[in-house]
Amino acid sequence: MIHPPTHLYPQAAQAFRHFFQELREAYLERETLFTQIELALLCREHVLVVGPPGTAKSAIASSVLGRILDEKTGQPSLFAKQIAESTVQTDLIGPVDFKVLTETGRTEYITEDGMLGATHAFLDEVFDGRDMLLRSILNVLHERELKHGRRVTSGRTECAIMTSNRYLSEVLARSPELLLAFADRLSFISFVPKSFARRPSRAAMLHRFAHGIRPDLRASLTLQQLDVLQEAVERVTVSSHLLEAIEMLADELERALTAQVSKLPDYVPTKYFSQRSVVKALWALKAAVVRDQLYRRPDRLLEATVEDLDALRWFFLLGGPPAEEAEALLKVAVDPRERAQLEIVRIEQKAFDAALTKVRAELGTGVEREAAALSAAEDLKTVEALARNFQPGIVTTAAQRLRIKLVPGPRHPDNRVALLGAARGLLAVVEQRLARGPIEGTEPRAGVAVFSALVESVDLCSQVPELRQRLPAVSDAVARFVVQALELMALNAESLAFDESVVLEALVGLADNLSEELGRVGELLALLAEGSSAVVVRLRAAEAEARRRAVAALRQRATSSFPGTRGRRDPLDALAADSRRLTQLETALCKLDAAQRGFKQELLQPLGFAYAKDVLSTTPFERIDQFSRTVQSVAENLRREGLAPEPVFTECREILEERLREYVRGIGREVASPPPAPHAAVSGEAYNFYRGDFSAHVRDGELAALLGLDGQLAFARPASAASFLSDNIRDAVARVELSFVQTRIKYLRSWLTQLLTALPALQNAQNRASADQIFDRLVKSRFPLLALKEGELVRIKGVLGILSAIPGELGDSARKLESVLRGIDDDFTRFSKQLLELRASL
């Protein structure tokens, strides 16, 4: 229904006419520009005006936007800014809100002070700004909102006029992408030539300036009156016939202009043809209908006709002088840029005229062309073939194809009839298949393909209005079919208990198939829920029960068929191989039931224990830290294969402790510690023995390694226990450690005593040479190297510190050895200090 104009409409229409008629009289030969501005105001779009200086571009923009007043304030709602290279984003969108910035750290803008806070915007010399600035401003103008962080601020901007003294060829040479961005987001682009095409126009201009006559613009137009006209634009109806014409015109014009590109390498079409531009063309057409009612046919209905398509030239083309005036200007134009711009105007107008003529001629054959494109006869043949031989994959494709053709549907009603016949035939074929039940031919149950066909068929029935009356009957048939199919799914899974040939790999495929089938059943139930929720509740219960039975059957069969590691030599290889297979099975089962997470670990746990037991029982080691690395490797391998190491190591605790007990017994034999001979103490042989054979047998530091191993196993420690390993193991290692330290200290004490005895008394050194001789012999013994540079005494002290922390007899013995060690350190320090002081004094 076409809504009649409101009582305010005649007044608004008259004001609009007078406003622009006055402007046309003041600014001569600017009819095209004013037409584009009128259309932009009516459909709330933007205008770009380009041309050489001195052509009244800025004056026209100011005269239009600066004189559209708000009745409430008596002032224009206008944001005006001249763009320069130094212009930044805040100059256009508004300053940063420093209160928000200081309080929250977020950057937000006061958009009321920018162009989004005004209904209209005038941006002068727009191409003087930087590319990134212009791109961001284009997006803001197009979307009428500003995104800053998580906040989106909507603006009031309806129409912006942008001007530039540059030719489009200059913009193209500077940045083709920028020109493309403008062409895509702006509905109207106009070129204002340097000269007048009509001689009287120049004479009139000179007469005005000679007599000081300035434009006397008195006509008024308000925002509220413009709102009334914009509401009329929204009420304009466009038939499907005209919508098709817009598409045809856009496609034909794009082809024509693209062909010109190959002929003129420097030519770039003014309009970027995209889906966005087609939508904008629709609104430009609606605005043209209202404008035609304002100026030419006040009694016309607000309904677009084929004749209105001619007005789309102001949208699709570069606006400029009419064809005859463009030809006249081309004859006198000298500037090559001016000639190129006029040539574009002329080329695009010719291309538009030819495209529009072709579209008008082809519109009469729209029914036939659409029928050929829809190919309803092919759909009917497909349905007839399906009636003879049901193939679910073809049913799925046919239902999808018919839904796409019928929703929203052909533009011409006659073409819909044939498609509906094919759709009804397809539903009849599906109902016949449903009546035969899930089992057909060699298939034990309905598969994914059948359920997919049902999903698409029900969706077709619910989406097409003419088919919805059949939806209840189709839904009932589908519901009966699904109940039977779900029971067959469960029975098929339970039959695996009687099939010994099914291996683990086959179960993965079966679980994936079931998951996919039940997923399609879920989609089907979601569609059925729109028509009968009571039926769906029953079906969902049946689906849940079938899922439960299938999962239980698959678990049972997997447990009984899982082979373990029999016949495999390497436990880690066996664990890795079985882990991969069980991971696949668990993933498939979790698609059926998320609660199946952990099934892999349940089956793999015994293999993990066997692997850990084998490695921990047989891997040789000579130091506890080597055994720690073996433990760490086992734990990492278990985790990599998806097994929790805690229960495995809990089971292997006795194995770990037995290996450690064996190790302690092996190294606990008493190590001989003969005191060094006097000559060995001085010659360095005592040092070589200490660092060689002696240290190879005396392996201290094992208690620290054991404590590190215990910390490493903390993840498997019971919550009530202080440590994973028993106190007996710790005490056994500590005793051996204490014995080793005692042996070392005994040797060091004997070595130092022999050394100090063999060296001459310091009081007998009467000169520097004798002192140096004592010093050289001390260095040659290498005891200072051991004690100072290598820090052996400090290392032993650290070991004793750990042992002395143990309560009882062990700790007491360690503290006694600490006293002996301090004596060694004191004797060596005292002698060394005296020797050094003596050398320094001589």
C-alpha positions in Angstrom: 0.0 0.0 0.0 1.3 3.5 -0.9 1.0 5.8 2.1 -0.4 9.2 1.4 1.8 12.2 2.2 1.3 13.8 5.6 -0.2 17.3 5.9 3.3 18.7 6.2 4.4 17.2 2.9 3.2 20.0 0.6 4.8 22.7 2.7 8.1 20.8 2.8 8.0 20.1 -1.0 7.4 23.8 -1.8 10.3 24.8 0.5 12.6 22.3 -1.1 11.8 23.5 -4.6 12.2 27.2 -3.8 15.4 26.5 -1.9 17.2 24.8 -4.9 15.5 26.9 -7.6 17.1 30.0 -6.0 20.4 28.3 -5.8 20.2 27.3 -9.5 19.6 30.9 -10.4 22.5 32.1 -8.4 25.0 29.5 -9.6 24.8 29.0 -13.3 25.4 25.8 -15.2 25.5 23.7 -12.0 22.2 21.8 -12.7 23.8 18.3 -12.4 25.6 19.2 -9.1 22.4 20.5 -7.6 20.5 17.4 -8.7 23.1 15.1 -7.1 23.0 17.2 -3.9 19.2 17.0 -3.8 19.3 13.2 -4.2 22.0 12.9 -1.5 19.9 15.0 1.0 16.8 12.9 0.2 18.4 9.5 0.6 20.9 10.6 3.4 24.1 10.0 1.3 27.3 11.9 0.6 28.6 13.9 -2.3 32.2 14.4 -3.6 32.7 17.5 -5.8 35.9 17.9 -7.8 37.1 20.5 -10.2 39.7 23.3 -10.7 39.8 26.3 -8.4 37.3 29.1 -8.9 34.3 27.0 -9.8 32.2 27.8 -6.7 32.4 24.3 -5.2 32.9 25.5 -1.7 30.4 28.3 -2.1 27.7 26.0 -3.3 28.4 23.5 -0.4 28.2 26.3 2.1 25.1 27.8 0.5 23.3 24.5 0.7 24.3 23.0 4.0 24.8 26.3 5.9 21.2 27.4 5.1 19.4 24.2 6.2 18.3 25.3 9.7 17.0 23.5 12.7 13.6 24.9 13.7 14.4 24.4 17.3 17.6 26.4 17.3 17.4 28.5 14.2 20.9 27.4 13.4 22.3 24.9 10.9 23.4 21.5 12.2 26.7 21.7 10.3 30.3 20.6 10.9 32.7 22.3 8.5 36.4 21.8 8.2 39.1 22.5 5.7 41.4 19.5 5.4 45.1 20.0 5.3 48.1 17.6 5.5 48.4 18.5 9.2 44.8 17.5 10.0 44.5 14.7 12.5 41.6 12.4 13.3 40.6 14.3 16.5 40.0 17.4 14.3 37.2 15.6 12.6 35.7 13.1 15.1 36.1 15.2 18.2 38.8 15.6 20.9 39.9 12.9 23.3 37.9 12.8 26.5 40.7 13.3 29.0 38.5 12.7 32.0 37.8 9.2 30.8 41.4 8.7 29.8 42.8 9.7 33.2 40.2 7.8 35.2 40.1 4.5 33.2 43.0 4.6 30.8 40.6 4.1 27.9 40.8 6.4 24.8 37.3 7.8 24.0 36.3 10.8 22.0 33.8 13.6 22.5 32.0 13.0 19.3 29.4 15.8 19.8 32.2 18.2 19.0 33.0 16.4 15.7 31.2 15.7 12.5 29.2 12.8 14.0 27.6 15.4 16.3 26.0 17.3 13.3 23.4 16.4 10.8 25.5 17.7 7.9 29.2 18.0 7.2 31.3 20.0 4.8 34.9 18.9 4.3 36.8 21.3 2.0 39.9 20.3 0.1 39.4 16.7 1.3 42.3 15.2 -0.8 44.8 17.4 0.9 44.6 15.1 4.0 46.7 12.0 4.5 45.5 8.7 3.0 45.1 6.9 6.3 43.1 9.8 7.7 40.8 9.9 4.7 40.2 6.1 4.8 39.2 6.3 8.5 36.9 9.3 7.9 35.3 7.5 5.0 34.5 4.6 7.2 33.0 6.8 9.9 30.9 8.6 7.3 29.7 5.4 5.7 28.8 3.6 9.0 27.6 6.8 10.8 29.3 5.6 14.0 32.7 5.6 15.7 34.3 2.4 17.2 36.7 3.3 19.9 37.7 0.2 22.0 34.7 -1.6 23.3 32.4 1.4 22.8 30.5 2.2 19.7 29.2 5.8 19.4 26.4 6.4 16.9 26.4 9.7 15.0 23.7 12.0 13.6 25.5 12.6 10.2 23.1 12.3 7.3 24.8 14.0 4.4 28.3 15.2 3.9 29.6 17.3 0.9 33.4 17.0 0.2 35.2 19.2 -2.2 38.6 19.2 -3.8 40.5 21.3 -6.3 42.2 18.2 -7.7 41.1 16.4 -10.8 40.3 12.7 -10.4 43.3 11.8 -12.6 45.6 13.5 -10.0 44.0 11.5 -7.2 44.3 8.3 -9.3 48.0 9.0 -9.9 48.5 9.6 -6.1 46.6 6.6 -4.8 44.4 4.4 -6.9 43.2 2.6 -3.7 42.0 5.9 -2.2 39.9 6.8 -5.2 38.5 3.3 -5.1 37.5 3.7 -1.5 35.7 7.0 -2.3 33.9 5.4 -5.3 32.7 2.5 -3.1 31.4 4.5 -0.2 30.1 7.7 -1.7 26.9 7.7 -3.7 27.5 10.8 -5.8 30.6 12.2 -7.4 30.4 15.4 -9.5 32.9 17.2 -11.7 32.6 21.0 -12.1 34.3 22.2 -15.3 36.5 25.3 -15.5 34.5 27.0 -18.2 30.9 27.7 -19.0 29.4 25.8 -21.9 26.8 28.5 -22.7 28.1 32.0 -23.6 25.2 33.8 -21.9 26.2 32.2 -18.6 29.7 33.9 -18.7 28.1 37.2 -19.7 25.6 37.0 -16.8 28.4 36.3 -14.4 30.5 39.3 -15.5 27.4 41.5 -15.4 26.8 40.5 -11.8 30.4 41.2 -10.7 30.5 44.5 -12.7 27.5 45.8 -10.9 28.4 44.3 -7.5 25.4 42.0 -7.5 25.8 39.2 -5.0 23.6 36.2 -4.7 20.5 37.1 -2.7 19.6 33.7 -1.1 16.5 34.1 1.0 14.6 30.8 0.6 14.6 28.7 3.7 14.7 24.9 4.3 14.6 23.3 7.7 15.9 19.9 8.9 12.3 19.1 9.9 11.0 19.7 6.4 13.8 17.6 5.1 12.8 14.8 7.5 9.3 14.8 6.0 10.7 14.4 2.5 13.1 11.6 3.7 10.2 9.8 5.2 8.5 9.9 1.8 11.6 8.4 0.3 11.3 5.5 2.7 7.7 5.0 1.6 8.6 4.6 -2.0 8.0 1.0 -3.3 10.1 -0.7 -5.8 8.7 -3.8 -7.5 10.6 -7.0 -8.1 10.5 -6.0 -11.8 12.4 -2.8 -11.0 14.8 -4.5 -8.7 15.8 -6.9 -11.5 16.2 -3.8 -13.7 18.6 -2.2 -11.2 20.7 -5.4 -11.2 20.7 -5.6 -14.9 21.6 -2.0 -15.3 24.5 -2.3 -12.9 25.9 -5.4 -14.5 25.5 -4.0 -18.1 27.1 -0.7 -17.1 30.0 -2.4 -15.4 30.7 -4.4 -18.5 30.5 -1.4 -20.7 32.8 0.7 -18.5 35.3 -2.1 -18.0 35.5 -2.4 -21.8 36.5 1.3 -21.9 39.4 0.6 -19.6 41.0 -1.6 -22.2 40.6 1.2 -24.8 41.7 4.0 -22.5 44.5 2.9 -20.1 44.3 6.0 -18.0 40.5 5.6 -17.5 39.1 4.3 -14.2 35.3 4.0 -13.8 33.9 6.5 -11.3 31.7 3.9 -9.6 33.0 0.8 -7.9 30.4 -1.9 -8.6 29.8 -3.9 -5.5 26.8 -5.3 -3.5 27.0 -2.1 -1.4 26.7 0.1 -4.5 23.6 -1.8 -5.7 21.9 -1.3 -2.4 22.8 2.4 -2.5 21.4 2.6 -6.1 18.1 1.3 -4.8 17.9 4.3 -2.3 19.0 6.7 -5.0 16.1 5.5 -7.2 13.7 6.0 -4.3 15.0 9.5 -3.9 14.7 10.2 -7.6 11.0 9.2 -7.4 10.4 11.7 -4.7 12.4 14.4 -6.5 10.3 13.7 -9.7 7.2 14.2 -7.6 8.5 17.5 -6.2 9.4 19.0 -9.6 7.6 17.3 -12.4 4.7 15.1 -11.4 3.2 16.1 -8.1 0.3 13.7 -8.6 2.4 10.6 -9.2 2.4 7.7 -6.8 5.4 6.9 -4.7 6.2 3.9 -6.7 9.2 3.5 -9.0 8.7 2.9 -12.7 11.0 2.0 -15.6 11.2 5.7 -16.6 12.8 6.5 -13.2 15.8 4.3 -14.1 17.2 7.2 -16.1 17.8 9.1 -12.9 20.4 6.5 -11.8 22.9 8.2 -14.2 23.5 10.7 -11.4 24.4 7.8 -9.1 26.4 5.5 -11.4 28.2 8.2 -13.4 30.6 11.1 -12.7 28.3 14.0 -12.6 29.0 16.8 -15.1 27.6 18.9 -17.9 25.0 17.3 -20.2 26.2 15.5 -23.4 25.9 18.5 -25.7 27.6 20.9 -23.2 30.4 18.4 -22.6 31.1 18.3 -26.3 31.2 22.1 -26.5 33.6 22.3 -23.5 35.9 19.6 -25.0 36.3 21.8 -28.1 37.7 24.8 -26.1 39.4 22.9 -23.2 43.2 23.5 -23.1 44.3 21.8 -19.9 44.8 18.1 -20.5 43.4 17.3 -17.1 40.3 19.2 -17.9 40.0 17.4 -21.2 40.5 14.0 -19.6 37.8 14.7 -17.0 35.3 15.9 -19.6 36.1 12.8 -21.7 35.2 10.6 -18.8 31.9 12.4 -18.4 31.2 11.9 -22.1 32.2 8.3 -22.2 30.2 7.3 -19.1 27.1 9.1 -20.3 27.2 7.3 -23.6 27.8 4.0 -21.9 24.9 4.6 -19.5 22.5 5.5 -22.4 23.4 2.3 -24.2 23.1 0.2 -21.1 19.8 1.6 -20.2 18.4 1.1 -23.7 19.5 -2.5 -23.6 18.0 -3.1 -20.1 14.6 -1.6 -21.1 14.5 -3.8 -24.2 15.3 -6.9 -22.2 12.9 -6.2 -19.3 10.0 -7.5 -21.4 11.6 -10.9 -21.6 12.3 -11.1 -17.9 9.9 -14.1 -17.3 11.5 -16.2 -20.0 15.1 -15.3 -18.9 14.3 -16.0 -15.3 12.6 -19.3 -16.2 15.7 -20.4 -18.2 18.0 -19.5 -15.3 15.8 -21.4 -12.7 15.7 -24.6 -14.8 12.5 -25.8 -13.1 12.1 -28.5 -15.8 15.4 -30.1 -14.6 14.2 -30.2 -11.1 11.0 -31.9 -12.2 13.0 -34.5 -14.1 15.2 -35.1 -11.0 12.1 -35.7 -8.8 10.6 -38.1 -11.4 13.9 -40.1 -11.3 13.9 -40.1 -7.5 10.4 -41.6 -7.5 11.8 -44.5 -9.4 15.1 -44.8 -7.5 15.4 -43.1 -4.2 19.0 -41.7 -3.7 19.4 -39.7 -0.5 22.4 -37.7 -1.8 20.4 -36.4 -4.8 17.4 -35.7 -2.5 19.7 -33.5 -0.3 21.0 -31.6 -3.3 17.5 -31.2 -4.9 16.0 -29.9 -1.6 18.8 -27.4 -1.2 18.5 -26.2 -4.7 14.7 -25.8 -4.5 15.0 -23.9 -1.2 17.4 -21.5 -2.7 15.2 -20.9 -5.7 12.0 -20.5 -3.7 13.3 -18.4 -0.8 12.7 -15.6 -1.3 11.7 -16.8 -4.7 11.5 -15.8 -8.3 10.6 -12.2 -9.2 7.9 -13.4 -11.6 5.0 -15.4 -10.0 4.6 -17.6 -13.1 8.0 -19.1 -12.5 7.2 -20.0 -8.9 4.5 -22.4 -9.9 6.8 -24.9 -11.7 9.2 -24.8 -8.8 6.5 -25.5 -6.3 5.4 -28.5 -8.3 8.9 -29.9 -8.1 9.1 -29.2 -4.4 5.7 -30.9 -3.7 6.9 -33.9 -5.8 10.1 -34.1 -3.8 8.2 -34.1 -0.5 6.0 -36.9 -1.8 9.0 -39.0 -2.7 10.5 -38.4 0.8 7.2 -39.4 2.4 7.1 -42.6 0.4 10.6 -43.4 1.6 9.7 -42.7 5.2 6.8 -45.1 4.9 9.2 -48.0 4.0 11.1 -47.6 7.3 14.8 -47.3 8.0 15.9 -50.6 6.5 16.0 -50.8 2.8 18.2 -52.9 0.5 21.4 -54.1 2.0 21.8 -51.3 4.5 21.2 -52.4 8.2 19.9 -49.0 9.1 19.4 -45.5 7.8 22.7 -43.7 7.4 24.0 -40.2 7.4 22.9 -39.6 3.8 19.3 -40.4 4.6 19.2 -38.2 7.7 20.8 -35.4 5.7 18.1 -35.8 3.0 15.4 -35.6 5.8 17.0 -32.5 7.3 17.0 -30.6 4.0 13.5 -31.8 3.1 12.0 -30.7 6.4 13.8 -27.4 6.1 12.4 -26.9 2.6 8.9 -27.6 3.9 9.2 -25.1 6.7 10.9 -22.3 4.7 8.5 -22.2 1.7 5.1 -20.7 2.8 3.1 -22.7 0.2 4.5 -26.0 1.7 4.0 -25.3 5.4 0.6 -26.9 5.4 2.3 -30.2 4.7 4.7 -29.8 7.6 2.6 -31.6 10.3 2.2 -34.7 8.1 5.8 -34.7 7.1 6.9 -34.2 10.8 4.8 -37.2 12.0 6.2 -39.4 9.3 9.8 -38.3 10.1 9.2 -38.8 13.9 8.0 -42.4 13.3 11.0 -43.0 11.1 13.5 -41.5 13.6 12.2 -43.7 16.5 12.8 -46.9 14.4 16.2 -45.6 13.2 17.4 -44.8 16.7 16.5 -48.3 17.9 18.4 -49.8 15.0 21.4 -47.7 15.8 21.5 -49.1 19.4 20.9 -52.7 18.3 23.6 -52.4 15.6 26.1 -51.3 18.3 25.0 -54.0 20.7 25.5 -56.6 18.0 29.3 -56.0 18.2 29.4 -58.2 21.3 28.8 -61.2 19.0 31.3 -60.3 16.3 34.8 -61.3 17.3 36.3 -60.0 14.0 35.8 -56.4 15.0 39.1 -54.8 16.1 39.8 -51.5 17.8 40.4 -49.6 14.6 37.0 -50.6 13.3 35.3 -49.4 16.5 36.7 -45.9 15.9 35.0 -45.8 12.4 31.7 -47.1 13.9 31.8 -44.5 16.7 32.4 -41.7 14.2 29.6 -42.9 12.0 27.2 -43.1 14.9 28.3 -39.6 16.1 27.6 -38.1 12.6 24.3 -39.9 12.3 23.1 -38.7 15.7 24.3 -35.2 14.9 22.1 -35.1 11.9 19.3 -36.5 14.0 19.8 -33.6 16.4 19.5 -31.1 13.5 16.3 -32.9 12.4 14.8 -32.6 15.9 15.7 -28.9 16.0 13.7 -28.4 12.8 10.8 -30.5 14.1 10.7 -28.5 17.3 9.4 -25.5 15.4 6.2 -27.5 14.6 5.5 -29.9 17.5 7.5 -29.6 20.7 5.6 -32.5 22.4 6.8 -35.0 19.7 10.3 -33.7 19.9 10.5 -34.2 23.7 9.7 -37.9 23.1 12.2 -38.1 20.3 15.0 -36.5 22.3 14.5 -39.1 25.0 14.7 -41.8 22.4 17.9 -40.2 21.0 19.5 -40.0 24.4 18.7 -43.6 25.2 20.1 -44.8 21.8 23.2 -42.8 22.4 23.6 -44.3 25.9 23.2 -47.9 24.6 25.6 -47.3 21.7 28.3 -45.9 24.0 27.9 -48.8 26.5 28.2 -51.4 23.7 31.2 -49.7 22.1 33.0 -49.5 25.5 32.3 -53.1 26.2 33.6 -54.3 22.9 36.7 -52.1 23.1 37.5 -53.5 26.5 37.2 -57.1 25.4 39.1 -56.5 22.1 41.9 -54.4 23.4 45.1 -56.6 22.8 47.5 -55.1 25.3 51.2 -55.6 24.7 51.5 -59.3 24.1 54.1 -60.2 21.6 55.9 -56.8 21.6 59.5 -56.4 22.7 59.7 -52.6 23.5 57.2 -51.6 26.1 57.4 -47.9 25.1 56.6 -48.7 21.5 53.7 -50.8 22.6 52.5 -48.0 24.9 52.8 -45.4 22.2 51.0 -47.5 19.5 48.1 -48.4 21.8 47.9 -44.8 23.1 47.4 -43.5 19.5 44.6 -46.1 18.9 42.9 -45.4 22.2 43.1 -41.7 21.7 41.2 -42.0 18.4 38.6 -44.2 20.1 38.2 -41.9 23.1 37.8 -38.9 20.8 35.1 -40.7 18.8 33.3 -41.8 22.0 33.5 -38.3 23.4 31.6 -37.0 20.4 28.8 -39.4 21.5 29.1 -38.7 25.2 31.4 -36.1 26.7 31.5 -38.2 29.9 33.7 -40.8 28.2 36.8 -38.7 28.8 39.2 -40.9 30.6 38.3 -44.2 28.9 41.7 -44.2 27.2 43.5 -44.0 30.6 41.3 -46.8 32.0 42.5 -49.2 29.3 46.0 -47.9 29.0 46.8 -47.9 32.7 48.0 -51.5 32.8 50.2 -50.9 29.8 51.7 -47.8 31.5 52.4 -49.8 34.6 54.1 -52.6 32.6 56.2 -50.0 30.7 57.3 -48.2 33.9 58.0 -51.5 35.7 60.2 -52.7 32.9 62.2 -49.5 32.6 62.6 -48.9 36.3 63.5 -52.5 37.0 66.1 -53.0 34.3 67.8 -49.6 33.5 71.3 -49.6 35.0 72.7 -46.6 36.8 75.9 -45.7 38.7 74.6 -42.6 40.5 71.3 -41.7 41.9 71.0 -38.7 39.7 71.2 -41.0 36.7 68.3 -43.0 38.1 66.4 -39.7 38.6 66.7 -38.9 34.9 65.3 -42.4 34.1 62.4 -41.7 36.5 61.8 -38.3 34.8 61.9 -39.9 31.3 59.3 -42.5 32.3 57.0 -39.8 33.8 57.3 -37.6 30.7 56.6 -40.5 28.4 53.5 -41.5 30.4 52.2 -37.9 30.2 53.0 -37.7 26.5 50.8 -40.7 25.9 48.0 -39.3 27.9 48.5 -41.3 31.1 48.6 -39.8 34.6 51.9 -40.9 36.1 50.7 -40.6 39.7 49.0 -44.1 40.0 51.8 -45.7 38.0 54.5 -44.5 40.2 52.5 -45.3 43.3 52.3 -48.9 42.0 56.1 -48.9 41.3 57.2 -47.4 44.6 58.5 -50.8 45.9 60.4 -51.3 42.7 62.1 -47.9 43.1 63.0 -48.5 46.7 64.4 -52.0 45.9 66.6 -50.6 43.2 67.9 -48.0 45.6 68.5 -50.5 48.3 70.6 -52.6 45.9 72.5 -49.6 44.9 73.3 -48.6 48.4 74.4 -52.2 49.2 76.7 -52.1 46.2 78.4 -48.8 47.1 78.4 -49.2 50.8 81.5 -51.4 51.0 84.3 -49.7 53.0 86.7 -47.8 50.8 90.4 -48.1 51.8 91.9 -44.8 52.8 95.7 -45.3 53.3 97.4 -42.1 54.6 99.7 -40.6 52.0 103.4 -41.0 52.4 105.3 -37.9 53.3 106.8 -37.5 49.8 103.4 -38.0 48.2 101.8 -35.3 50.4 104.4 -32.8 49.1 104.8 -34.0 45.5 101.2 -33.8 44.4 100.7 -37.5 44.3 98.2 -37.3 47.2 96.1 -34.9 45.1 96.2 -37.2 42.1 95.1 -40.2 44.3 92.3 -38.1 45.9 90.9 -37.0 42.6 91.5 -40.3 40.9 91.0 -43.8 42.3 89.8 -42.5 45.6 86.9 -40.3 44.3 85.8 -43.0 41.8 84.9 -45.2 44.8 83.8 -42.6 47.3 80.6 -41.3 45.7 79.3 -38.7 48.1 76.5 -36.3 47.2 74.1 -39.2 46.8 71.9 -38.0 49.7 71.2 -34.7 47.9 70.5 -36.7 44.7 68.1 -38.9 46.7 66.3 -35.9 48.1 66.0 -34.4 44.6 64.6 -37.7 43.4 62.0 -37.6 46.2 61.0 -34.1 45.3 60.7 -35.1 41.7 58.3 -37.8 42.8 56.2 -35.5 44.9 53.4 -35.6 42.4 52.8 -39.3 43.4 53.2 -38.7 47.2 50.2 -39.5 49.3 48.6 -36.5 50.9 49.2 -37.7 54.4 52.9 -38.5 53.7 55.9 -36.2 54.1 57.8 -37.9 51.3 57.4 -40.4 48.6 60.3 -42.6 49.5 60.5 -44.3 52.9 62.7 -43.1 55.7 64.6 -46.4 55.6 65.9 -45.6 52.1 66.9 -42.1 53.2 68.7 -43.4 56.3 70.5 -46.1 54.3 71.8 -43.5 51.8 72.7 -41.1 54.5 74.8 -43.7 56.3 76.7 -44.5 53.2 77.1 -40.8 52.5 78.4 -40.2 56.1 80.8 -43.1 55.7 82.2 -41.6 52.4 82.5 -38.2 53.9 84.3 -39.6 57.0 86.7 -41.4 54.7 87.4 -38.2 52.8 88.0 -36.1 55.9 90.3 -38.8 57.3 92.4 -38.7 54.2 92.5 -34.9 54.1 93.5 -34.7 57.7 96.3 -37.2 57.2 97.4 -35.4 54.0 97.5 -32.0 55.6 99.3 -33.3 58.7 102.0 -35.0 56.5 102.3 -31.9 54.4 102.8 -29.5 57.3 105.3 -31.9 58.9 107.3 -32.2 55.7 107.5 -28.4 55.1 110.3 -26.5 56.9 109.2 -24.5 59.9 108.3 -20.9 59.0 110.4 -19.4 61.8 113.5 -20.9 60.2 113.0 -19.0 57.0 115.4 -16.1 57.3 115.2 -14.7 53.8 112.9 -14.4 50.8 114.5 -17.3 49.0 113.7 -19.7 51.8 110.2 -18.4 52.1 109.7 -18.8 48.4 110.9 -22.3 48.6 108.3 -23.2 51.2 105.7 -21.5 49.1 106.6 -23.4 46.0 106.5 -26.7 47.8 103.1 -25.9 49.3 101.8 -25.0 45.8 103.3 -28.2 44.3 101.4 -30.3 46.8 98.2 -28.9 45.2 96.5 -28.8 48.5 95.8 -25.1 48.1 94.3 -25.9 44.6 92.0 -28.4 46.2 91.0 -26.3 49.2 90.7 -22.9 47.6 90.2 -22.9 43.8 88.2 -26.2 43.7 86.5 -25.5 47.0 86.6 -29.1 48.2 86.3 -28.2 51.9 83.3 -26.0 51.2 81.6 -28.8 49.2 82.2 -31.3 52.0 80.8 -28.8 54.5 77.6 -28.6 52.4 77.2 -32.4 52.4 77.7 -32.4 56.2 75.1 -29.7 56.5 72.5 -31.9 54.9 73.6 -34.9 57.1 73.6 -32.9 60.3 70.0 -32.0 59.8 69.0 -35.6 60.2 67.9 -36.3 63.8 69.6 -39.0 65.9 72.9 -40.7 65.7 73.5 -39.8 62.0 73.1 -36.1 62.7 75.4 -36.3 65.8 78.1 -38.1 63.8 77.9 -35.5 61.0 78.3 -32.6 63.5 81.4 -34.3 64.9 82.9 -34.5 61.4 82.1 -30.9 60.9 84.4 -30.2 63.8 87.2 -32.2 62.3 86.7 -30.4 59.0 86.9 -27.0 60.7 90.2 -28.1 62.2 91.6 -29.0 58.8 90.4 -25.7 57.4 91.8 -23.7 60.4 95.2 -25.4 60.2 95.6 -24.8 56.5 94.3 -21.2 56.7 96.6 -20.4 59.6 99.7 -21.8 57.9 98.8 -20.2 54.6 98.3 -16.8 56.2 101.5 -16.9 58.1 103.4 -17.9 54.9 102.0 -15.2 52.9 102.7 -12.6 55.6 106.2 -13.9 55.9 106.9 -13.5 52.1 105.4 -10.1 52.1 107.7 -9.0 55.0 111.0 -10.2 53.5 
